[in-house]
Amino acid sequence: MCEQFSDTDAEKANLLEIVKEWNSRICVSSLCKQWRRERPVNDKPASLTVLLFNVESLNTHVSDVDLLLNRYSPHFCILTGVGTAAKRLPDFPGYTGVAQTGTNSFGGVAILHQSHLKCKTIDSAPNFLLIEAQTPCEPIMIGAIYTPPGT
């Protein structure tokens, strides 16, 4: 696929690195170490941070999610592929979560938000969840969707 990409060599190399990362089976703690070394420094404080993670069954990756939440403290954490954990989300200190079951055993989504944020569910369906978060300026919508293979 990368060889058929017709653009600059630098962009082709970038695409190849992305595909390699997507297809490698690397643990989250290793990714965190790598990202920490290469993470750019931003001198402006972020007003809103969102983390998206396809957990491929939350019950087997609770410690990875906990590590990410503790290390980066995102305002929102969108989890896709939560599996049976959508029926009863694990507790994450400092976070409140809402989940929606999926149409297959790996489906379902969850949105975790910092406990001090006021959020309410706006819409939900199998593999889909939409919440509204109150911010000082205006409410914002945060959504999560899981698309099962072959759909």
Disulfide bonds with the S-S distance in Angstrom:
none
